[in-house]
Amino acid sequence: MAVTDPPSRYVEGALVTGFAAYALHALMVSPRVAEQLDRMAQAQPWIRPELDAARRALRRAAAEYEALPVAVDGSAAEQLAEAAASSVHEIDTAQAAALLGLSERRIRQLAAEGMGRQVGGRWLLDRGLVLAYGHRRSA
């Protein structure tokens, strides 16, 4: 049975800042996830205002994270800020493979898992997500 009204016991609010906000925003706006969320909101209309508010809040928090000052010494703070600042850029599988030191086959798998989108039979990946993934792998 589909729920047509919001749950009666609802806990509102979550504090998400920094890189977590950036990553969640990137996931929410990725084509595959955005499509799934929109389908859910169509099935249960009460979800739409909450979903839109969450998207706006995460976009603001992600923008604040991207605006953080960058350390001059090349510390992890600089690497993460660099990853966030480049989030609007897409790269192809060859570029991502070179950045991460992985095979293009593995990069295509990562793209299909949500890091990218397919355009004309070619995978494009969010550079910020690729750099963040590389940082997590090296940590």
A tleap script that builds the chain and sets N, CA, C and O, in Angstrom:
source leaprc.protein.ff14SB
mol = sequence {
  NMET ALA VAL THR ASP PRO PRO SER ARG TYR
  VAL GLU GLY ALA LEU VAL THR GLY PHE ALA
  ALA TYR ALA LEU HIE ALA LEU MET VAL SER
  PRO ARG VAL ALA GLU GLN LEU ASP ARG MET
  ALA GLN ALA GLN PRO TRP ILE ARG PRO GLU
  LEU ASP ALA ALA ARG ARG ALA LEU ARG ARG
  ALA ALA ALA GLU TYR GLU ALA LEU PRO VAL
  ALA VAL ASP GLY SER ALA ALA GLU GLN LEU
  ALA GLU ALA ALA ALA SER SER VAL HIE GLU
  ILE ASP THR ALA GLN ALA ALA ALA LEU LEU
  GLY LEU SER GLU ARG ARG ILE ARG GLN LEU
  ALA ALA GLU GLY MET GLY ARG GLN VAL GLY
  GLY ARG TRP LEU LEU ASP ARG GLY LEU VAL
  LEU ALA TYR GLY HIE ARG ARG SER CALA
}
set mol.1.N position { 0.842 -1.182 0.000 }
set mol.1.CA position { 0.000 0.000 0.000 }
set mol.1.C position { 0.885 1.243 0.000 }
set mol.1.O position { 1.789 1.353 0.828 }
set mol.2.N position { 0.646 2.152 -0.889 }
set mol.2.CA position { 1.438 3.378 -1.000 }
set mol.2.C position { 1.000 4.381 0.064 }
set mol.2.O position { -0.188 4.523 0.354 }
set mol.3.N position { 1.969 5.061 0.628 }
set mol.3.CA position { 1.685 6.106 1.605 }
set mol.3.C position { 1.344 7.375 0.853 }
set mol.3.O position { 2.103 7.811 -0.013 }
set mol.4.N position { 0.194 7.977 1.181 }
set mol.4.CA position { -0.212 9.189 0.489 }
set mol.4.C position { -0.066 10.427 1.357 }
set mol.4.O position { -0.129 11.544 0.843 }
set mol.5.N position { 0.127 10.260 2.645 }
set mol.5.CA position { 0.317 11.369 3.574 }
set mol.5.C position { 1.637 11.184 4.303 }
set mol.5.O position { 2.140 10.066 4.413 }
set mol.6.N position { 2.204 12.290 4.806 }
set mol.6.CA position { 3.455 12.160 5.551 }
set mol.6.C position { 3.243 11.330 6.812 }
set mol.6.O position { 2.135 11.281 7.346 }
set mol.7.N position { 4.293 10.684 7.286 }
set mol.7.CA position { 4.172 9.907 8.522 }
set mol.7.C position { 3.707 10.806 9.663 }
set mol.7.O position { 4.043 11.989 9.703 }
set mol.8.N position { 2.919 10.234 10.607 }
set mol.8.CA position { 2.400 11.047 11.705 }
set mol.8.C position { 3.498 11.422 12.701 }
set mol.8.O position { 3.480 12.532 13.231 }
set mol.9.N position { 4.445 10.532 12.967 }
set mol.9.CA position { 5.587 10.853 13.836 }
set mol.9.C position { 6.761 11.169 12.946 }
set mol.9.O position { 7.411 10.265 12.422 }
set mol.10.N position { 7.035 12.433 12.773 }
set mol.10.CA position { 8.077 12.845 11.841 }
set mol.10.C position { 9.108 13.663 12.586 }
set mol.10.O position { 8.775 14.638 13.259 }
set mol.11.N position { 10.354 13.266 12.464 }
set mol.11.CA position { 11.449 14.005 13.074 }
set mol.11.C position { 12.085 14.835 11.977 }
set mol.11.O position { 12.555 14.292 10.977 }
set mol.12.N position { 12.104 16.140 12.156 }
set mol.12.CA position { 12.612 17.037 11.125 }
set mol.12.C position { 14.010 17.519 11.471 }
set mol.12.O position { 14.319 17.809 12.626 }
set mol.13.N position { 14.837 17.598 10.459 }
set mol.13.CA position { 16.128 18.243 10.603 }
set mol.13.C position { 17.313 17.299 10.597 }
set mol.13.O position { 17.255 16.181 11.110 }
set mol.14.N position { 18.375 17.779 10.008 }
set mol.14.CA position { 19.656 17.091 9.995 }
set mol.14.C position { 20.705 18.136 9.691 }
set mol.14.O position { 20.533 18.952 8.786 }
set mol.15.N position { 21.781 18.117 10.436 }
set mol.15.CA position { 22.855 19.070 10.211 }
set mol.15.C position { 23.918 18.394 9.369 }
set mol.15.O position { 24.575 17.452 9.813 }
set mol.16.N position { 24.081 18.884 8.150 }
set mol.16.CA position { 25.087 18.341 7.241 }
set mol.16.C position { 25.874 19.521 6.697 }
set mol.16.O position { 25.317 20.427 6.077 }
set mol.17.N position { 27.169 19.495 6.939 }
set mol.17.CA position { 28.016 20.588 6.470 }
set mol.17.C position { 29.276 20.018 5.848 }
set mol.17.O position { 29.473 18.803 5.815 }
set mol.18.N position { 30.120 20.901 5.359 }
set mol.18.CA position { 31.431 20.512 4.856 }
set mol.18.C position { 31.369 19.569 3.669 }
set mol.18.O position { 30.486 19.653 2.816 }
set mol.19.N position { 32.342 18.667 3.648 }
set mol.19.CA position { 32.440 17.751 2.523 }
set mol.19.C position { 31.218 16.839 2.427 }
set mol.19.O position { 30.810 16.471 1.325 }
set mol.20.N position { 30.628 16.469 3.569 }
set mol.20.CA position { 29.429 15.623 3.540 }
set mol.20.C position { 28.306 16.311 2.763 }
set mol.20.O position { 27.616 15.668 1.972 }
set mol.21.N position { 28.122 17.604 2.980 }
set mol.21.CA position { 27.095 18.349 2.244 }
set mol.21.C position { 27.425 18.388 0.761 }
set mol.21.O position { 26.544 18.214 -0.081 }
set mol.22.N position { 28.687 18.616 0.443 }
set mol.22.CA position { 29.114 18.648 -0.960 }
set mol.22.C position { 28.823 17.305 -1.637 }
set mol.22.O position { 28.261 17.260 -2.732 }
set mol.23.N position { 29.214 16.209 -0.970 }
set mol.23.CA position { 29.025 14.878 -1.554 }
set mol.23.C position { 27.545 14.540 -1.696 }
set mol.23.O position { 27.131 14.012 -2.727 }
set mol.24.N position { 26.742 14.839 -0.673 }
set mol.24.CA position { 25.307 14.552 -0.763 }
set mol.24.C position { 24.640 15.374 -1.861 }
set mol.24.O position { 23.776 14.870 -2.580 }
set mol.25.N position { 25.037 16.635 -1.991 }
set mol.25.CA position { 24.488 17.455 -3.067 }
set mol.25.C position { 24.837 16.861 -4.432 }
set mol.25.O position { 23.984 16.760 -5.313 }
set mol.26.N position { 26.103 16.472 -4.592 }
set mol.26.CA position { 26.524 15.882 -5.869 }
set mol.26.C position { 25.727 14.620 -6.170 }
set mol.26.O position { 25.345 14.386 -7.317 }
set mol.27.N position { 25.475 13.812 -5.158 }
set mol.27.CA position { 24.684 12.593 -5.371 }
set mol.27.C position { 23.239 12.920 -5.728 }
set mol.27.O position { 22.669 12.321 -6.640 }
set mol.28.N position { 22.645 13.875 -5.006 }
set mol.28.CA position { 21.235 14.198 -5.253 }
set mol.28.C position { 20.995 14.765 -6.639 }
set mol.28.O position { 19.923 14.564 -7.209 }
set mol.29.N position { 21.971 15.467 -7.190 }
set mol.29.CA position { 21.767 16.063 -8.516 }
set mol.29.C position { 22.296 15.181 -9.641 }
set mol.29.O position { 22.126 15.506 -10.816 }
set mol.30.N position { 22.940 14.063 -9.286 }
set mol.30.CA position { 23.402 13.163 -10.341 }
set mol.30.C position { 22.175 12.617 -11.073 }
set mol.30.O position { 21.150 12.357 -10.443 }
set mol.31.N position { 22.262 12.444 -12.371 }
set mol.31.CA position { 21.081 12.083 -13.167 }
set mol.31.C position { 20.329 10.860 -12.658 }
set mol.31.O position { 19.101 10.882 -12.578 }
set mol.32.N position { 21.034 9.815 -12.320 }
set mol.32.CA position { 20.387 8.578 -11.897 }
set mol.32.C position { 19.623 8.757 -10.577 }
set mol.32.O position { 18.479 8.319 -10.455 }
set mol.33.N position { 20.253 9.392 -9.607 }
set mol.33.CA position { 19.624 9.593 -8.299 }
set mol.33.C position { 18.488 10.601 -8.409 }
set mol.33.O position { 17.418 10.386 -7.840 }
set mol.34.N position { 18.703 11.694 -9.130 }
set mol.34.CA position { 17.653 12.705 -9.287 }
set mol.34.C position { 16.403 12.098 -9.926 }
set mol.34.O position { 15.283 12.410 -9.521 }
set mol.35.N position { 16.592 11.250 -10.902 }
set mol.35.CA position { 15.461 10.595 -11.565 }
set mol.35.C position { 14.696 9.701 -10.582 }
set mol.35.O position { 13.465 9.700 -10.565 }
set mol.36.N position { 15.424 8.952 -9.777 }
set mol.36.CA position { 14.801 8.068 -8.787 }
set mol.36.C position { 14.026 8.886 -7.749 }
set mol.36.O position { 12.899 8.532 -7.401 }
set mol.37.N position { 14.613 9.963 -7.259 }
set mol.37.CA position { 13.943 10.810 -6.273 }
set mol.37.C position { 12.694 11.451 -6.861 }
set mol.37.O position { 11.671 11.550 -6.184 }
set mol.38.N position { 12.766 11.884 -8.109 }
set mol.38.CA position { 11.595 12.480 -8.756 }
set mol.38.C position { 10.469 11.462 -8.918 }
set mol.38.O position { 9.296 11.804 -8.767 }
set mol.39.N position { 10.820 10.221 -9.222 }
set mol.39.CA position { 9.798 9.162 -9.318 }
set mol.39.C position { 9.121 8.952 -7.968 }
set mol.39.O position { 7.903 8.788 -7.893 }
set mol.40.N position { 9.914 8.958 -6.911 }
set mol.40.CA position { 9.356 8.781 -5.563 }
set mol.40.C position { 8.416 9.934 -5.219 }
set mol.40.O position { 7.357 9.719 -4.629 }
set mol.41.N position { 8.800 11.151 -5.585 }
set mol.41.CA position { 7.976 12.326 -5.295 }
set mol.41.C position { 6.688 12.320 -6.115 }
set mol.41.O position { 5.665 12.830 -5.659 }
set mol.42.N position { 6.727 11.755 -7.309 }
set mol.42.CA position { 5.504 11.655 -8.107 }
set mol.42.C position { 4.537 10.654 -7.488 }
set mol.42.O position { 3.323 10.858 -7.501 }
set mol.43.N position { 5.087 9.570 -6.945 }
set mol.43.CA position { 4.242 8.538 -6.345 }
set mol.43.C position { 3.641 9.007 -5.019 }
set mol.43.O position { 2.528 8.621 -4.661 }
set mol.44.N position { 4.387 9.843 -4.296 }
set mol.44.CA position { 3.927 10.336 -2.997 }
set mol.44.C position { 4.149 11.848 -2.954 }
set mol.44.O position { 5.198 12.308 -2.502 }
set mol.45.N position { 3.168 12.621 -3.422 }
set mol.45.CA position { 3.341 14.063 -3.614 }
set mol.45.C position { 3.787 14.839 -2.372 }
set mol.45.O position { 4.420 15.887 -2.508 }
set mol.46.N position { 3.480 14.362 -1.187 }
set mol.46.CA position { 3.900 15.082 0.018 }
set mol.46.C position { 5.416 15.127 0.170 }
set mol.46.O position { 5.934 15.919 0.958 }
set mol.47.N position { 6.130 14.291 -0.572 }
set mol.47.CA position { 7.593 14.252 -0.500 }
set mol.47.C position { 8.223 15.451 -1.219 }
set mol.47.O position { 9.291 15.916 -0.822 }
set mol.48.N position { 7.570 15.953 -2.271 }
set mol.48.CA position { 8.151 16.993 -3.128 }
set mol.48.C position { 8.660 18.219 -2.364 }
set mol.48.O position { 9.814 18.600 -2.557 }
set mol.49.N position { 7.846 18.862 -1.495 }
set mol.49.CA position { 8.356 20.063 -0.811 }
set mol.49.C position { 9.574 19.764 0.072 }
set mol.49.O position { 10.511 20.559 0.138 }
set mol.50.N position { 9.550 18.635 0.736 }
set mol.50.CA position { 10.680 18.244 1.587 }
set mol.50.C position { 11.933 17.987 0.750 }
set mol.50.O position { 13.032 18.399 1.122 }
set mol.51.N position { 11.761 17.315 -0.364 }
set mol.51.CA position { 12.878 17.013 -1.261 }
set mol.51.C position { 13.470 18.295 -1.840 }
set mol.51.O position { 14.690 18.448 -1.888 }
set mol.52.N position { 12.620 19.209 -2.274 }
set mol.52.CA position { 13.100 20.480 -2.820 }
set mol.52.C position { 13.844 21.293 -1.764 }
set mol.52.O position { 14.874 21.898 -2.058 }
set mol.53.N position { 13.325 21.307 -0.537 }
set mol.53.CA position { 13.986 22.034 0.552 }
set mol.53.C position { 15.354 21.420 0.854 }
set mol.53.O position { 16.320 22.143 1.097 }
set mol.54.N position { 15.433 20.103 0.840 }
set mol.54.CA position { 16.714 19.427 1.098 }
set mol.54.C position { 17.720 19.744 -0.011 }
set mol.54.O position { 18.897 19.978 0.263 }
set mol.55.N position { 17.260 19.749 -1.247 }
set mol.55.CA position { 18.149 20.085 -2.368 }
set mol.55.C position { 18.703 21.504 -2.233 }
set mol.55.O position { 19.891 21.745 -2.446 }
set mol.56.N position { 17.805 22.452 -1.870 }
set mol.56.CA position { 18.253 23.845 -1.714 }
set mol.56.C position { 19.259 23.967 -0.569 }
set mol.56.O position { 20.283 24.636 -0.710 }
set mol.57.N position { 18.972 23.328 0.554 }
set mol.57.CA position { 19.857 23.408 1.719 }
set mol.57.C position { 21.213 22.783 1.414 }
set mol.57.O position { 22.248 23.340 1.781 }
set mol.58.N position { 21.218 21.641 0.754 }
set mol.58.CA position { 22.486 20.998 0.410 }
set mol.58.C position { 23.269 21.813 -0.617 }
set mol.58.O position { 24.498 21.864 -0.562 }
set mol.59.N position { 22.565 22.449 -1.551 }
set mol.59.CA position { 23.242 23.291 -2.531 }
set mol.59.C position { 23.934 24.461 -1.827 }
set mol.59.O position { 25.074 24.794 -2.149 }
set mol.60.N position { 23.238 25.090 -0.857 }
set mol.60.CA position { 23.845 26.201 -0.104 }
set mol.60.C position { 25.054 25.718 0.698 }
set mol.60.O position { 26.102 26.363 0.688 }
set mol.61.N position { 24.909 24.578 1.398 }
set mol.61.CA position { 26.016 24.057 2.210 }
set mol.61.C position { 27.195 23.642 1.337 }
set mol.61.O position { 28.349 23.851 1.713 }
set mol.62.N position { 26.917 23.058 0.179 }
set mol.62.CA position { 27.993 22.661 -0.738 }
set mol.62.C position { 28.726 23.896 -1.261 }
set mol.62.O position { 29.951 23.886 -1.382 }
set mol.63.N position { 27.985 24.951 -1.569 }
set mol.63.CA position { 28.607 26.192 -2.053 }
set mol.63.C position { 29.497 26.793 -0.971 }
set mol.63.O position { 30.569 27.318 -1.274 }
set mol.64.N position { 29.068 26.724 0.280 }
set mol.64.CA position { 29.901 27.231 1.379 }
set mol.64.C position { 31.184 26.417 1.495 }
set mol.64.O position { 32.259 26.969 1.731 }
set mol.65.N position { 31.066 25.116 1.330 }
set mol.65.CA position { 32.250 24.259 1.405 }
set mol.65.C position { 33.222 24.598 0.272 }
set mol.65.O position { 34.432 24.677 0.484 }
set mol.66.N position { 32.682 24.793 -0.922 }
set mol.66.CA position { 33.531 25.120 -2.072 }
set mol.66.C position { 34.239 26.455 -1.897 }
set mol.66.O position { 35.303 26.669 -2.478 }
set mol.67.N position { 33.664 27.358 -1.103 }
set mol.67.CA position { 34.246 28.680 -0.905 }
set mol.67.C position { 35.276 28.713 0.228 }
set mol.67.O position { 35.861 29.763 0.491 }
set mol.68.N position { 35.506 27.588 0.900 }
set mol.68.CA position { 36.477 27.558 1.993 }
set mol.68.C position { 37.864 27.944 1.501 }
set mol.68.O position { 38.227 27.640 0.365 }
set mol.69.N position { 38.646 28.616 2.353 }
set mol.69.CA position { 40.026 28.944 1.961 }
set mol.69.C position { 40.851 27.678 1.792 }
set mol.69.O position { 40.595 26.656 2.428 }
set mol.70.N position { 41.832 27.768 0.931 }
set mol.70.CA position { 42.665 26.620 0.608 }
set mol.70.C position { 44.029 26.776 1.271 }
set mol.70.O position { 44.632 27.847 1.208 }
set mol.71.N position { 44.513 25.717 1.904 }
set mol.71.CA position { 45.830 25.744 2.542 }
set mol.71.C position { 46.919 25.823 1.468 }
set mol.71.O position { 46.825 25.157 0.436 }
set mol.72.N position { 47.933 26.622 1.705 }
set mol.72.CA position { 49.014 26.821 0.741 }
set mol.72.C position { 49.983 25.647 0.743 }
set mol.72.O position { 50.654 25.399 -0.259 }
set mol.73.N position { 50.065 24.924 1.851 }
set mol.73.CA position { 51.064 23.861 1.990 }
set mol.73.C position { 50.691 22.552 1.306 }
set mol.73.O position { 51.436 21.578 1.411 }
set mol.74.N position { 49.560 22.501 0.609 }
set mol.74.CA position { 49.172 21.275 -0.089 }
set mol.74.C position { 48.584 20.229 0.838 }
set mol.74.O position { 48.603 19.041 0.517 }
set mol.75.N position { 48.066 20.645 1.976 }
set mol.75.CA position { 47.500 19.705 2.943 }
set mol.75.C position { 46.202 19.110 2.413 }
set mol.75.O position { 45.731 19.477 1.337 }
set mol.76.N position { 45.633 18.187 3.182 }
set mol.76.CA position { 44.384 17.533 2.789 }
set mol.76.C position { 43.277 18.559 2.586 }
set mol.76.O position { 42.421 18.374 1.721 }
set mol.77.N position { 43.276 19.631 3.364 }
set mol.77.CA position { 42.248 20.654 3.198 }
set mol.77.C position { 42.297 21.223 1.785 }
set mol.77.O position { 41.257 21.486 1.183 }
set mol.78.N position { 43.496 21.413 1.258 }
set mol.78.CA position { 43.638 21.936 -0.099 }
set mol.78.C position { 43.113 20.916 -1.117 }
set mol.78.O position { 42.431 21.287 -2.072 }
set mol.79.N position { 43.426 19.650 -0.915 }
set mol.79.CA position { 42.986 18.624 -1.860 }
set mol.79.C position { 41.464 18.521 -1.890 }
set mol.79.O position { 40.877 18.413 -2.967 }
set mol.80.N position { 40.812 18.552 -0.719 }
set mol.80.CA position { 39.360 18.449 -0.679 }
set mol.80.C position { 38.705 19.683 -1.285 }
set mol.80.O position { 37.721 19.565 -2.015 }
set mol.81.N position { 39.236 20.857 -0.993 }
set mol.81.CA position { 38.669 22.069 -1.566 }
set mol.81.C position { 38.826 22.059 -3.085 }
set mol.81.O position { 37.943 22.511 -3.813 }
set mol.82.N position { 39.965 21.536 -3.554 }
set mol.82.CA position { 40.205 21.415 -4.989 }
set mol.82.C position { 39.168 20.495 -5.621 }
set mol.82.O position { 38.646 20.792 -6.696 }
set mol.83.N position { 38.869 19.389 -4.965 }
set mol.83.CA position { 37.866 18.446 -5.470 }
set mol.83.C position { 36.505 19.106 -5.532 }
set mol.83.O position { 35.778 18.930 -6.510 }
set mol.84.N position { 36.147 19.861 -4.507 }
set mol.84.CA position { 34.845 20.508 -4.478 }
set mol.84.C position { 34.745 21.593 -5.534 }
set mol.84.O position { 33.722 21.707 -6.209 }
set mol.85.N position { 35.784 22.386 -5.686 }
set mol.85.CA position { 35.744 23.504 -6.626 }
set mol.85.C position { 35.608 23.037 -8.061 }
set mol.85.O position { 35.071 23.763 -8.897 }
set mol.86.N position { 36.081 21.846 -8.360 }
set mol.86.CA position { 36.041 21.365 -9.733 }
set mol.86.C position { 34.779 20.580 -10.051 }
set mol.86.O position { 34.670 19.997 -11.130 }
set mol.87.N position { 33.820 20.557 -9.125 }
set mol.87.CA position { 32.654 19.697 -9.280 }
set mol.87.C position { 31.810 20.003 -10.502 }
set mol.87.O position { 31.055 19.142 -10.954 }
set mol.88.N position { 31.914 21.199 -11.046 }
set mol.88.CA position { 31.097 21.534 -12.210 }
set mol.88.C position { 31.699 20.996 -13.498 }
set mol.88.O position { 31.072 21.087 -14.553 }
set mol.89.N position { 32.901 20.439 -13.432 }
set mol.89.CA position { 33.570 19.951 -14.623 }
set mol.89.C position { 33.415 18.447 -14.765 }
set mol.89.O position { 33.475 17.704 -13.785 }
set mol.90.N position { 33.219 18.020 -15.981 }
set mol.90.CA position { 33.144 16.599 -16.259 }
set mol.90.C position { 34.387 16.180 -17.033 }
set mol.90.O position { 34.935 16.941 -17.830 }
set mol.91.N position { 34.815 14.946 -16.774 }
set mol.91.CA position { 35.975 14.405 -17.469 }
set mol.91.C position { 35.594 13.062 -18.076 }
set mol.91.O position { 34.613 12.443 -17.664 }
set mol.92.N position { 36.373 12.615 -19.056 }
set mol.92.CA position { 36.070 11.331 -19.680 }
set mol.92.C position { 36.777 10.200 -18.927 }
set mol.92.O position { 37.508 10.444 -17.967 }
set mol.93.N position { 36.552 8.978 -19.369 }
set mol.93.CA position { 37.097 7.818 -18.659 }
set mol.93.C position { 38.620 7.777 -18.702 }
set mol.93.O position { 39.249 7.342 -17.738 }
set mol.94.N position { 39.212 8.215 -19.784 }
set mol.94.CA position { 40.682 8.211 -19.881 }
set mol.94.C position { 41.284 9.180 -18.867 }
set mol.94.O position { 42.273 8.856 -18.209 }
set mol.95.N position { 40.692 10.371 -18.739 }
set mol.95.CA position { 41.189 11.349 -17.775 }
set mol.95.C position { 41.018 10.841 -16.343 }
set mol.95.O position { 41.917 10.989 -15.515 }
set mol.96.N position { 39.863 10.245 -16.055 }
set mol.96.CA position { 39.609 9.715 -14.712 }
set mol.96.C position { 40.572 8.575 -14.396 }
set mol.96.O position { 41.084 8.478 -13.281 }
set mol.97.N position { 40.814 7.720 -15.377 }
set mol.97.CA position { 41.743 6.603 -15.177 }
set mol.97.C position { 43.141 7.120 -14.862 }
set mol.97.O position { 43.828 6.577 -13.997 }
set mol.98.N position { 43.561 8.168 -15.563 }
set mol.98.CA position { 44.885 8.749 -15.320 }
set mol.98.C position { 44.954 9.375 -13.927 }
set mol.98.O position { 45.966 9.246 -13.238 }
set mol.99.N position { 43.880 10.054 -13.511 }
set mol.99.CA position { 43.856 10.684 -12.188 }
set mol.99.C position { 43.938 9.654 -11.057 }
set mol.99.O position { 44.613 9.874 -10.051 }
set mol.100.N position { 43.241 8.530 -11.237 }
set mol.100.CA position { 43.138 7.541 -10.159 }
set mol.100.C position { 44.120 6.382 -10.276 }
set mol.100.O position { 44.311 5.624 -9.325 }
set mol.101.N position { 44.742 6.247 -11.444 }
set mol.101.CA position { 45.628 5.109 -11.643 }
set mol.101.C position { 44.863 3.797 -11.737 }
set mol.101.O position { 45.340 2.756 -11.286 }
set mol.102.N position { 43.673 3.854 -12.325 }
set mol.102.CA position { 42.824 2.671 -12.496 }
set mol.102.C position { 42.609 2.421 -13.983 }
set mol.102.O position { 42.909 3.272 -14.821 }
set mol.103.N position { 42.088 1.249 -14.294 }
set mol.103.CA position { 41.792 0.945 -15.698 }
set mol.103.C position { 40.531 1.684 -16.132 }
set mol.103.O position { 39.695 2.044 -15.304 }
set mol.104.N position { 40.406 1.905 -17.427 }
set mol.104.CA position { 39.196 2.554 -17.937 }
set mol.104.C position { 37.968 1.678 -17.692 }
set mol.104.O position { 36.862 2.191 -17.524 }
set mol.105.N position { 38.158 0.373 -17.671 }
set mol.105.CA position { 37.042 -0.534 -17.387 }
set mol.105.C position { 36.500 -0.275 -15.979 }
set mol.105.O position { 35.287 -0.204 -15.781 }
set mol.106.N position { 37.397 -0.135 -15.006 }
set mol.106.CA position { 36.978 0.135 -13.629 }
set mol.106.C position { 36.314 1.523 -13.540 }
set mol.106.O position { 35.354 1.709 -12.793 }
set mol.107.N position { 36.823 2.467 -14.290 }
set mol.107.CA position { 36.245 3.810 -14.296 }
set mol.107.C position { 34.821 3.767 -14.846 }
set mol.107.O position { 33.932 4.435 -14.318 }
set mol.108.N position { 34.600 2.982 -15.907 }
set mol.108.CA position { 33.243 2.851 -16.446 }
set mol.108.C position { 32.311 2.229 -15.408 }
set mol.108.O position { 31.142 2.606 -15.324 }
set mol.109.N position { 32.815 1.283 -14.620 }
set mol.109.CA position { 32.008 0.694 -13.548 }
set mol.109.C position { 31.629 1.755 -12.514 }
set mol.109.O position { 30.479 1.836 -12.083 }
set mol.110.N position { 32.606 2.561 -12.127 }
set mol.110.CA position { 32.341 3.630 -11.157 }
set mol.110.C position { 31.332 4.631 -11.714 }
set mol.110.O position { 30.451 5.102 -10.995 }
set mol.111.N position { 31.467 4.948 -12.988 }
set mol.111.CA position { 30.536 5.881 -13.626 }
set mol.111.C position { 29.121 5.320 -13.582 }
set mol.111.O position { 28.174 6.039 -13.265 }
set mol.112.N position { 28.979 4.058 -13.895 }
set mol.112.CA position { 27.669 3.412 -13.898 }
set mol.112.C position { 27.083 3.321 -12.489 }
set mol.112.O position { 25.864 3.252 -12.329 }
set mol.113.N position { 27.940 3.318 -11.470 }
set mol.113.CA position { 27.488 3.252 -10.077 }
set mol.113.C position { 27.075 4.620 -9.549 }
set mol.113.O position { 26.690 4.733 -8.386 }
set mol.114.N position { 27.146 5.661 -10.374 }
set mol.114.CA position { 26.660 6.965 -9.959 }
set mol.114.C position { 27.634 8.112 -10.061 }
set mol.114.O position { 27.260 9.256 -9.802 }
set mol.115.N position { 28.876 7.843 -10.430 }
set mol.115.CA position { 29.860 8.917 -10.540 }
set mol.115.C position { 29.786 9.658 -11.862 }
set mol.115.O position { 30.428 10.694 -12.035 }
set mol.116.N position { 29.005 9.132 -12.792 }
set mol.116.CA position { 28.983 9.755 -14.107 }
set mol.116.C position { 27.672 9.559 -14.823 }
set mol.116.O position { 26.697 9.036 -14.283 }
set mol.117.N position { 27.690 9.998 -16.056 }
set mol.117.CA position { 26.510 9.838 -16.905 }
set mol.117.C position { 26.977 9.511 -18.315 }
set mol.117.O position { 28.088 9.854 -18.719 }
set mol.118.N position { 26.112 8.846 -19.044 }
set mol.118.CA position { 26.457 8.450 -20.394 }
set mol.118.C position { 25.858 9.446 -21.382 }
set mol.118.O position { 24.665 9.746 -21.340 }
set mol.119.N position { 26.707 9.949 -22.268 }
set mol.119.CA position { 26.275 10.901 -23.284 }
set mol.119.C position { 26.761 10.374 -24.628 }
set mol.119.O position { 27.964 10.279 -24.871 }
set mol.120.N position { 25.828 10.039 -25.483 }
set mol.120.CA position { 26.187 9.531 -26.804 }
set mol.120.C position { 27.068 8.301 -26.752 }
set mol.120.O position { 27.986 8.165 -27.562 }
set mol.121.N position { 26.808 7.403 -25.817 }
set mol.121.CA position { 27.597 6.178 -25.700 }
set mol.121.C position { 28.933 6.365 -25.013 }
set mol.121.O position { 29.734 5.432 -24.962 }
set mol.122.N position { 29.190 7.539 -24.487 }
set mol.122.CA position { 30.469 7.852 -23.848 }
set mol.122.C position { 30.219 8.283 -22.400 }
set mol.122.O position { 29.306 9.064 -22.132 }
set mol.123.N position { 31.021 7.780 -21.480 }
set mol.123.CA position { 30.859 8.129 -20.072 }
set mol.123.C position { 31.561 9.437 -19.753 }
set mol.123.O position { 32.704 9.654 -20.154 }
set mol.124.N position { 30.865 10.309 -19.026 }
set mol.124.CA position { 31.438 11.533 -18.484 }
set mol.124.C position { 31.293 11.460 -16.967 }
set mol.124.O position { 30.229 11.111 -16.456 }
set mol.125.N position { 32.361 11.789 -16.255 }
set mol.125.CA position { 32.357 11.703 -14.804 }
set mol.125.C position { 32.544 13.076 -14.182 }
set mol.125.O position { 33.219 13.940 -14.742 }
set mol.126.N position { 31.945 13.262 -13.030 }
set mol.126.CA position { 32.110 14.497 -12.273 }
set mol.126.C position { 33.527 14.495 -11.702 }
set mol.126.O position { 33.878 13.622 -10.908 }
set mol.127.N position { 34.334 15.466 -12.103 }
set mol.127.CA position { 35.743 15.520 -11.690 }
set mol.127.C position { 35.872 15.602 -10.166 }
set mol.127.O position { 36.762 14.980 -9.586 }
set mol.128.N position { 34.999 16.359 -9.524 }
set mol.128.CA position { 35.036 16.486 -8.069 }
set mol.128.C position { 34.809 15.158 -7.380 }
set mol.128.O position { 35.493 14.841 -6.407 }
set mol.129.N position { 33.851 14.369 -7.872 }
set mol.129.CA position { 33.594 13.053 -7.282 }
set mol.129.C position { 34.766 12.109 -7.515 }
set mol.129.O position { 35.103 11.306 -6.645 }
set mol.130.N position { 35.387 12.205 -8.684 }
set mol.130.CA position { 36.545 11.361 -8.987 }
set mol.130.C position { 37.692 11.692 -8.032 }
set mol.130.O position { 38.321 10.791 -7.478 }
set mol.131.N position { 37.964 12.988 -7.840 }
set mol.131.CA position { 39.040 13.391 -6.937 }
set mol.131.C position { 38.739 12.995 -5.496 }
set mol.131.O position { 39.632 12.565 -4.766 }
set mol.132.N position { 37.476 13.142 -5.087 }
set mol.132.CA position { 37.091 12.751 -3.730 }
set mol.132.C position { 37.256 11.239 -3.547 }
set mol.132.O position { 37.711 10.788 -2.496 }
set mol.133.N position { 36.891 10.464 -4.557 }
set mol.133.CA position { 37.056 9.013 -4.508 }
set mol.133.C position { 38.541 8.663 -4.375 }
set mol.133.O position { 38.912 7.796 -3.584 }
set mol.134.N position { 39.380 9.339 -5.149 }
set mol.134.CA position { 40.809 9.117 -5.067 }
set mol.134.C position { 41.362 9.447 -3.699 }
set mol.134.O position { 42.236 8.748 -3.185 }
set mol.135.N position { 40.847 10.525 -3.107 }
set mol.135.CA position { 41.294 10.912 -1.762 }
set mol.135.C position { 40.892 9.841 -0.744 }
set mol.135.O position { 41.690 9.476 0.119 }
set mol.136.N position { 39.653 9.337 -0.844 }
set mol.136.CA position { 39.202 8.286 0.080 }
set mol.136.C position { 40.055 7.019 -0.066 }
set mol.136.O position { 40.380 6.362 0.923 }
set mol.137.N position { 40.413 6.686 -1.310 }
set mol.137.CA position { 41.225 5.479 -1.554 }
set mol.137.C position { 42.619 5.617 -0.937 }
set mol.137.O position { 43.188 4.641 -0.448 }
set mol.138.N position { 43.162 6.834 -0.964 }
set mol.138.CA position { 44.517 7.031 -0.465 }
set mol.138.C position { 44.567 7.243 1.044 }
set mol.138.O position { 45.641 7.193 1.644 }
set mol.139.N position { 43.421 7.477 1.655 }
set mol.139.CA position { 43.395 7.732 3.108 }
set mol.139.C position { 43.489 6.465 3.920 }
set mol.139.O position { 43.480 6.518 5.150 }
savepdb mol mol.pdb
quit
